Amino acid sequence: MKVILQKLFSYLFIQIKKVLGRESQQRLIPVRINSTACFPAKIQSPDGCLSFINDIMLTGQVNLTQSDVYEFDNKVDPDAIEMLKKEGLVYHQPRRIETSEISRLEEPGSYPFLWEEFIQASAIAPPWRNAGFHYACYVLPDESWGAPSWIWTNAAIGRFTFNNGNHDQLLRLARNFIECQLATGGWVVRYDFKGRYGRLSQTVAPNDSAYICTNTLLPAYKVSKDEVFLNAACRCADWIMKEGHQGHLVHIGYEQENKCWDVSANIVDIGFTVALFVGLYKLTGEKRYKAFARSFIHVYLEKFYIGDGRFATAIDSEHNHRGTGFFTRGHAWALEGLIPYYDLTGDSNVADIIEDVVRFLIDIQNPNGSWLHLYRPGIFKLLSGDDSKGTPVIANALVRWSAYSGSLVNDIERAANRAVQWCVNQTATQGPGRGGIFSWSPEGAFAGKTRVAVACVYSNCYLLEMVKHSKILSKGKIDVKI
């Protein structure tokens, strides 16, 4: 019944758009390959656009080592395409990997093996832009990888390789991040479609830049003692403290093309920013990092925390709450910052809030073990879709909190094991997307590809961390099994 309603909702949405004429005509779309070349093509579908791009490559009219190839969704308004810069989105076929690239501890064909195989297969190969990084997701209907511009998600791979003892891969990834760090200290972490007509924006986000430092650069420093990684993380933190916030609430992002901060709204995801300042304080002892962490947490909870374990999904420029539901994955991103902050400070008020958030997440877990992308009570739950990106991230956060919790440990263990079983059930065991954890939701892929079944690379990282190291994460309290 749930699947039928989801498909009906998607079908009705498409039909309404057709009636409005948004998808009923051919469009002249310029494809910007580099800073000097712009080629028009009449297309009616993303496949048509990709075919056109392939034709350009075959004619040799572009230098592939400098090319920036886009995957276009035909729902994007043609006027918006004119605003595309040098970078964008691309979907193309994955490389197959050798068994030797997977941790030798994993049995070939086992689920941990498949999950790690998916991570390694997501690597972007030369001559494509961002070679050395990984795609963010795999789009099942297209049988192709996507969102290479969302480089911040690679930091989860850095975290995974650090915990897994694969330090060579960690250091390679960290050096890639060093090479593309901006002079200011941040990163162009993703490309967003913004506004009514899908304007493409190169976003320099404080929270995602901090995530890169927390999960890749600081671990790289810990294993190598090379201060280039620590210095880069400090530059990022200093940039955030100097330019990236208003009243200690970090901005959602800086728009490179407009040279201005986006202050129109903010999102719950910024909560994990504080983990960088906690990590830097522990490594350097500099009190300014701890002071900023304290101020950030205070204003973050004041603006986003509603009570009863619930966070607002977003706030507008006046700090009014936006949205009619609760972004469940956003609660895990909040915990990604709150838990390390509590570990540093022992703040009892923060502990009480975390307990309420964890209890709320346990209460709204689906019977099948997943969490919805957007939680809304009643029949609207049927339209949300199970969140393949968020379910491993949420379960991982619960397990990490169990190290500090008393009364919720048993509930957390049950919830985590149910989530793992759901991930097992949703894992593709064959085909080009093998090892991905797939589910459908209206959100779909990260940008421009909605209402499709996708698997996210960082989800596999969080899942493997939880499955392999649950005893360590929980300080011996929880055992997560497949």
C-alpha positions in Angstrom: 0.0 0.0 0.0 2.8 2.4 0.9 4.7 1.8 -2.3 1.5 2.2 -4.4 0.8 5.6 -2.7 4.4 6.7 -3.3 4.2 5.9 -7.0 0.8 7.5 -7.3 2.1 10.7 -5.7 5.1 10.8 -8.0 2.9 10.1 -11.1 0.5 12.9 -10.2 3.3 15.3 -9.6 4.7 14.6 -13.1 1.3 15.0 -14.7 0.7 18.3 -13.1 4.0 19.6 -14.4 3.1 18.5 -17.9 -0.2 20.2 -17.7 1.6 23.4 -16.7 3.8 23.0 -19.8 7.1 22.7 -17.9 8.2 19.6 -19.7 6.1 19.5 -22.9 8.5 21.4 -25.2 12.0 21.0 -26.6 14.5 23.3 -25.1 17.6 24.9 -26.4 20.1 24.2 -23.7 23.7 25.5 -23.8 26.2 23.0 -22.3 29.2 24.8 -20.9 32.2 22.5 -21.2 34.9 25.0 -20.2 35.4 28.7 -19.8 35.5 29.4 -23.5 33.2 26.8 -25.0 29.4 26.8 -24.9 27.5 24.3 -27.2 23.7 24.4 -27.7 21.6 21.2 -28.1 17.9 20.6 -28.3 17.0 17.9 -25.8 14.0 16.5 -24.1 15.7 14.3 -21.5 18.9 14.0 -19.5 19.8 11.0 -21.7 19.7 13.3 -24.7 22.0 15.8 -23.0 24.4 13.1 -22.1 24.4 11.7 -25.6 25.2 15.2 -26.9 28.1 15.6 -24.5 29.5 12.2 -25.6 29.3 13.4 -29.2 31.3 16.5 -28.3 34.0 14.3 -26.7 34.2 12.0 -29.7 34.8 15.0 -32.0 37.7 16.1 -29.9 36.4 19.7 -29.6 37.2 19.9 -25.9 40.2 19.2 -23.7 39.1 16.4 -21.5 41.7 17.1 -18.9 40.1 20.4 -18.2 36.5 19.6 -19.0 33.6 20.1 -16.7 30.7 17.9 -17.8 27.2 18.4 -16.5 24.3 16.1 -16.1 21.1 18.1 -16.8 17.7 17.4 -15.4 15.2 18.4 -18.0 13.2 20.1 -15.2 15.8 22.8 -15.0 14.7 26.1 -16.6 16.9 26.9 -19.7 17.5 30.4 -18.5 19.2 29.0 -15.4 21.6 27.0 -17.5 23.2 30.2 -18.7 24.4 30.8 -15.2 26.4 27.6 -15.0 30.0 28.1 -14.1 32.9 25.7 -14.7 31.7 23.0 -12.4 28.6 20.9 -12.1 27.0 17.5 -11.9 27.9 14.4 -13.9 26.6 10.9 -13.9 28.6 8.1 -15.6 29.3 4.5 -15.3 31.3 3.2 -12.4 34.6 1.4 -12.6 34.7 -2.2 -11.4 37.3 -2.8 -8.6 39.6 -5.6 -7.7 39.0 -7.7 -4.6 42.4 -6.7 -3.3 41.1 -3.1 -2.8 38.7 -4.3 -0.1 39.8 -4.8 3.5 41.3 -8.3 3.7 39.4 -8.9 6.9 36.1 -9.0 5.0 34.9 -12.2 3.5 34.2 -11.8 -0.2 30.4 -11.7 -0.8 29.6 -10.7 2.8 27.6 -7.6 3.4 30.5 -5.7 4.9 32.5 -6.6 1.8 29.7 -5.4 -0.5 29.3 -2.1 1.5 33.0 -1.4 1.2 33.1 -2.4 -2.4 30.5 0.2 -3.1 32.6 2.9 -1.4 35.7 2.0 -3.4 33.8 1.8 -6.7 32.5 5.4 -6.2 36.0 6.8 -6.9 36.2 9.4 -9.7 38.8 8.4 -12.2 40.9 10.7 -14.4 40.4 12.7 -16.6 37.1 13.7 -14.9 37.0 16.7 -12.7 37.5 15.9 -9.0 39.5 12.8 -9.8 40.7 11.4 -6.6 37.5 12.2 -4.8 34.4 10.1 -4.8 30.8 10.5 -6.1 28.3 11.2 -3.4 25.6 8.8 -4.6 24.4 6.2 -7.1 21.1 6.8 -8.9 19.4 3.4 -9.5 17.1 4.2 -12.4 20.0 5.7 -14.3 22.4 3.1 -13.3 25.0 5.8 -12.8 27.0 7.7 -10.2 26.1 11.3 -9.3 26.9 14.5 -7.5 30.8 14.6 -7.8 30.7 18.3 -6.8 29.5 17.4 -3.2 33.1 16.8 -2.1 32.3 17.3 1.6 30.7 13.9 1.7 34.2 12.4 1.0 35.1 13.3 4.5 33.0 10.4 5.7 35.3 8.2 3.7 38.2 9.8 5.4 36.6 9.0 8.8 36.0 5.4 7.6 39.6 4.8 6.4 40.9 6.3 9.7 38.8 3.9 11.8 39.5 1.0 9.5 43.3 1.5 9.7 43.7 2.3 5.9 45.9 5.3 6.6 47.4 5.5 3.1 44.0 6.1 1.6 43.1 8.6 4.4 46.3 10.6 3.7 45.7 10.6 -0.1 42.2 12.0 0.5 43.4 14.6 3.0 46.0 15.8 0.5 43.2 16.2 -2.2 41.3 18.4 0.3 44.4 20.5 1.0 44.9 21.1 -2.8 41.4 22.5 -3.2 41.1 24.5 0.0 40.4 28.2 -0.7 42.7 30.9 0.5 40.1 32.0 2.9 40.2 28.6 4.6 36.9 27.0 3.4 36.0 24.8 0.5 33.5 24.9 -2.4 31.8 21.9 -0.8 28.9 21.4 -3.2 26.9 22.9 -6.0 23.3 23.8 -5.2 20.3 24.5 -7.4 18.8 27.6 -5.9 15.7 29.6 -6.5 12.6 29.1 -8.7 14.7 28.5 -11.9 17.3 26.2 -10.5 20.3 28.6 -10.5 23.5 26.7 -9.9 25.4 28.1 -6.9 29.0 27.2 -5.9 28.6 27.0 -2.1 31.4 27.6 0.3 29.7 26.3 3.5 31.2 26.7 7.0 29.5 23.6 8.3 30.6 21.2 5.5 34.1 22.7 5.5 34.2 22.0 9.2 33.0 18.5 8.5 36.0 18.0 6.1 38.4 19.1 8.8 36.8 17.0 11.6 36.6 13.8 9.7 39.6 13.8 7.4 42.2 16.5 8.1 42.3 16.0 11.9 42.5 12.2 11.6 45.2 12.7 8.9 47.2 14.8 11.4 46.8 12.3 14.2 48.3 9.4 12.1 51.0 11.4 10.3 51.8 14.3 12.7 52.2 16.4 9.5 51.2 19.9 10.6 50.0 20.8 7.2 46.7 19.1 8.0 46.4 20.7 11.4 47.2 24.1 10.0 44.6 23.7 7.3 42.0 22.8 9.9 43.0 25.9 12.0 42.7 28.1 8.9 39.2 26.8 8.4 38.1 27.4 12.0 39.7 30.9 12.0 37.8 31.7 8.8 34.5 30.6 10.4 35.1 32.6 13.5 36.1 35.7 11.5 33.6 35.7 8.6 31.4 32.6 8.6 28.8 33.4 11.3 26.4 36.0 12.7 26.1 36.0 16.4 27.9 32.7 16.5 25.3 31.0 14.3 27.3 29.9 11.2 25.9 30.9 7.8 24.4 28.3 5.5 27.0 29.2 2.8 28.9 31.8 0.8 28.0 32.1 -2.9 31.2 32.2 -4.9 29.5 33.6 -8.0 27.8 36.5 -6.2 30.6 37.1 -3.6 28.1 37.2 -0.8 26.8 35.2 2.1 23.4 33.5 1.9 21.5 34.9 4.9 18.0 34.1 3.6 17.8 30.9 5.7 19.7 28.3 7.7 19.5 24.6 8.2 19.7 22.2 11.2 22.7 20.5 9.5 25.0 23.2 10.8 25.0 21.5 14.2 28.0 19.4 13.3 30.1 22.5 12.8 31.0 22.5 16.5 32.8 19.2 16.3 35.7 20.9 14.6 36.2 23.4 17.4 36.0 20.6 20.0 38.6 18.6 18.1 40.9 21.6 17.7 40.6 22.5 21.4 41.6 18.9 22.4 44.6 19.0 20.1 45.9 22.6 20.7 44.4 23.6 24.0 43.6 27.0 22.5 40.7 28.4 24.6 39.2 30.5 21.7 38.1 27.2 20.1 36.3 26.1 23.2 34.8 29.5 23.7 33.4 29.6 20.2 32.0 26.0 20.6 30.2 27.1 23.7 28.7 30.2 22.1 27.7 28.3 19.0 25.9 25.5 20.9 24.0 28.1 23.0 22.6 30.0 20.0 22.1 26.8 17.9 19.9 25.3 20.5 18.1 28.6 21.1 17.2 28.9 17.4 16.7 25.3 16.3 15.7 23.2 19.2 11.9 23.0 19.6 11.7 20.7 22.6 10.6 17.1 23.2 13.7 15.9 21.2 12.7 17.8 18.0 14.7 20.2 15.9 13.3 22.6 13.3 14.4 21.6 9.8 15.3 25.2 8.9 14.9 28.8 9.9 14.4 31.9 7.8 16.3 35.2 8.0 14.1 36.2 11.0 14.8 32.9 12.7 11.3 31.7 12.3 10.9 27.9 11.9 10.3 26.7 8.4 8.7 23.4 7.2 5.8 21.3 8.3 7.7 18.2 9.3 10.9 17.1 10.9 14.0 16.2 8.9 15.0 13.0 10.7 18.6 12.9 9.3 19.0 16.5 10.5 18.6 15.2 14.0 21.6 12.9 13.5 23.6 15.9 12.2 22.7 17.8 15.3 23.9 14.9 17.4 27.1 14.8 15.4 27.9 18.1 17.1 26.2 17.8 20.4 27.8 14.5 21.4 31.4 15.6 21.1 30.5 18.9 22.8 29.0 17.0 25.7 32.1 14.7 25.8 34.3 17.8 26.2 32.2 19.9 28.6 29.9 17.4 30.5 27.1 20.0 30.2 24.1 18.4 31.9 21.6 20.5 30.0 23.0 19.3 26.7 22.9 15.7 27.9 19.2 16.1 28.7 18.5 17.4 25.2 20.5 14.6 23.6 18.6 12.0 25.6 15.3 13.5 24.4 16.5 13.6 20.8 17.6 9.9 21.0 14.3 9.0 22.6 12.4 10.8 19.9 14.3 9.1 17.1 13.7 5.7 18.7 10.0 6.4 19.0 9.6 7.3 15.3 11.7 4.5 13.8 9.7 2.6 11.3 8.6 -1.0 12.0 10.9 -2.1 9.2 13.9 -0.5 10.9 14.4 2.5 8.7 13.7 6.2 9.4 11.7 8.4 7.1 13.3 11.2 5.2 10.8 13.7 6.6 8.7 12.8 9.6 5.1 14.0 9.6 2.4 12.3 11.6 -0.6 10.6 10.0 -1.1 9.7 6.4 1.7 12.1 5.3 4.2 9.5 6.5 3.3 7.5 3.4 4.6 10.2 1.1 8.0 10.6 2.8 9.9 7.5 1.8 12.5 5.6 3.8 15.8 7.4 4.0 18.7 5.3 2.8 21.0 8.2 3.4 19.9 8.9 6.9 19.1 5.5 8.5 22.8 4.4 9.0 23.7 7.9 10.1 20.9 8.0 12.7 21.7 4.5 14.0 25.4 5.4 14.2 24.6 8.5 16.3 22.4 6.5 18.7 25.2 3.9 19.2 27.7 6.6 20.0 25.4 8.2 22.5 24.9 4.8 24.3 28.4 5.3 25.7 27.1 8.0 27.9 23.4 7.0 28.4 22.1 4.8 31.1 18.4 4.2 30.6 18.3 4.1 26.8 21.0 1.5 26.1 18.8 -1.4 25.5 16.4 0.6 23.3 19.4 1.9 21.4 20.7 -1.6 20.8 17.4 -2.8 19.5 17.0 0.2 17.2 20.5 -0.1 15.8 20.2 -3.8 15.0 16.8 -3.2 13.4 18.4 -0.5 11.3 21.2 -2.7 10.2 18.8 -5.4 9.2 16.9 -2.9 7.1 20.2 -1.9 5.4 20.9 -5.5 4.7 17.5 -5.9 3.1 18.0 -2.8 1.0 21.5 -3.7 -0.2 22.0 -4.4 -3.9 23.9 -7.7 -4.2 24.4 -7.6 -8.0 24.6 -5.1 -10.8 26.6 -1.9 -11.3 25.2 -0.4 -8.0 26.2 -3.5 -6.0 26.8 -2.8 -2.3 24.6 0.3 -2.3 21.8 0.7 0.2 18.8 1.8 -2.0 15.4 3.3 -1.2 13.0 5.7 -2.8 12.2 9.1 -1.3 11.0 12.5 -2.8 14.4 13.9 -2.0 16.1 11.5 -4.3 19.7 12.4 -5.1 21.4 15.5 -3.6 20.7 18.1 -6.3 18.5 18.2 -9.3 17.5 14.5 -9.3 14.4 14.1 -7.1 11.9 11.2 -6.6 14.2 8.4 -7.4 15.8 5.5 -5.6 19.4 6.3 -4.6 22.2 4.9 -2.5 24.6 7.3 -0.7 28.3 6.6 -0.2 28.6 8.2 3.2 25.8 6.0 4.4 28.0 2.9 3.8 30.8 4.6 5.8 28.6 5.2 8.8 27.1 1.8 8.6 30.4 0.0 8.5 31.8 2.1 11.3 28.8 1.1 13.5 28.9 -2.6 12.5 32.7 -3.0 12.9 33.2 -0.8 15.9 30.0 -0.8 17.9 31.8 -2.0 21.0 34.3 0.8 20.8 31.7 3.5 20.0 29.4 2.4 22.9 32.3 1.7 25.3 31.4 -1.9 25.5 27.6 -1.5 26.1 26.3 -2.4 22.7 26.8 -5.2 20.1 25.6 -4.6 16.6 25.3 -7.6 14.5 24.4 -8.5 10.9 
